[in-house]
Amino acid sequence: MNYLWAAAIFTAGELLGLVIFHFLKKALGPPATSKAAKGAVLKGVLERLTLFTGLLHGFPQIIIAFGALKLGTRLHEEQGSEISNSYFLAGNLISILLAMAYAIATKSLWEAG
């Protein structure tokens, strides 16, 4: 039953995240005429699921690994990228905050139940 709560919280949060990231892209993202990276939404969901799982099970070091992976991939893609640093930073911080909120809410429900 505990993991059903985790799945419900994650799903609800990701639906909220779609709205948040939509507005973030409008405010700071690349021009509407640029091609969206294929699989960007799926990649974001997988990133937050990884962060959420790590935080939920007591591995805060996952945030360090996440940061290193994001920085490493960003350095390679930076040349010719239409994505601003502000958009990149804001998006990653929102992802981390969402994953932390999911973990906090799930742990609270687990402790209450």
C-alpha positions in Angstrom: 0.0 0.0 0.0 2.9 2.4 0.7 4.1 2.4 -2.9 0.6 3.1 -4.1 0.7 6.4 -2.2 4.1 7.0 -3.7 2.8 6.4 -7.2 -0.2 8.6 -6.7 1.9 11.4 -5.4 4.4 11.1 -8.2 1.6 11.0 -10.8 -0.2 14.0 -9.4 3.0 15.9 -9.1 4.0 15.2 -12.7 0.7 16.5 -13.9 1.3 19.7 -12.0 4.9 19.7 -13.3 3.5 19.7 -16.9 1.8 23.0 -16.2 4.8 24.5 -14.4 7.2 23.5 -17.2 4.8 24.8 -19.9 4.9 28.3 -18.3 8.7 28.0 -17.7 9.2 27.2 -21.4 7.1 30.2 -22.4 9.0 32.5 -20.1 12.6 31.4 -20.5 12.6 28.6 -23.1 13.9 28.5 -26.7 11.8 30.2 -29.4 8.6 28.5 -30.3 10.0 28.0 -33.8 12.8 25.7 -32.6 12.3 22.0 -32.7 11.6 20.5 -29.2 14.0 17.8 -28.3 12.4 14.4 -28.8 11.7 12.7 -25.6 12.3 15.8 -23.4 9.2 15.1 -21.3 10.0 11.5 -20.9 13.5 12.3 -19.9 12.3 14.8 -17.3 9.9 12.3 -15.8 12.7 9.7 -15.6 15.0 12.2 -14.0 12.4 13.1 -11.3 11.5 9.5 -10.7 15.2 8.7 -10.1 15.6 11.7 -7.8 12.3 10.8 -6.0 13.3 7.1 -5.5 16.8 8.1 -4.2 15.4 10.7 -1.8 12.6 8.4 -0.7 15.0 5.7 0.3 17.6 7.8 2.1 20.1 8.5 -0.7 20.4 12.3 -0.8 23.6 11.8 -2.8 21.4 11.3 -5.8 21.2 15.1 -6.1 25.0 15.2 -6.6 24.8 12.5 -9.2 22.0 14.3 -10.9 23.9 17.6 -11.0 27.1 15.9 -12.3 25.1 14.2 -15.1 23.3 17.3 -16.1 26.4 19.4 -16.1 28.3 16.8 -18.1 25.6 16.5 -20.7 25.2 20.3 -20.8 28.8 21.0 -21.5 28.7 18.7 -24.6 25.5 20.1 -25.9 26.2 23.8 -25.1 27.7 24.6 -28.6 24.8 25.6 -30.9 22.2 25.2 -28.2 19.2 27.5 -28.2 18.5 26.7 -24.5 19.5 29.6 -22.2 21.4 29.0 -19.0 18.5 30.5 -17.1 16.0 28.1 -18.6 18.4 25.2 -18.0 19.0 26.2 -14.3 15.4 26.9 -13.5 14.2 23.7 -15.1 16.7 21.6 -13.1 15.9 23.4 -9.8 12.2 22.8 -10.4 12.8 19.2 -11.1 14.8 18.8 -7.8 12.2 20.7 -5.9 9.4 18.6 -7.3 11.2 15.3 -6.4 11.9 16.6 -2.9 8.2 17.6 -2.5 7.1 14.1 -3.7 9.5 12.4 -1.2 8.4 14.6 1.7 4.8 14.1 1.0 5.2 10.3 0.6 7.3 9.9 3.8 4.7 11.9 5.7 1.9 9.7 4.5 4.0 6.6 5.3 4.6 7.8 8.8 1.0 8.7 9.3 -0.3 5.3 8.1 
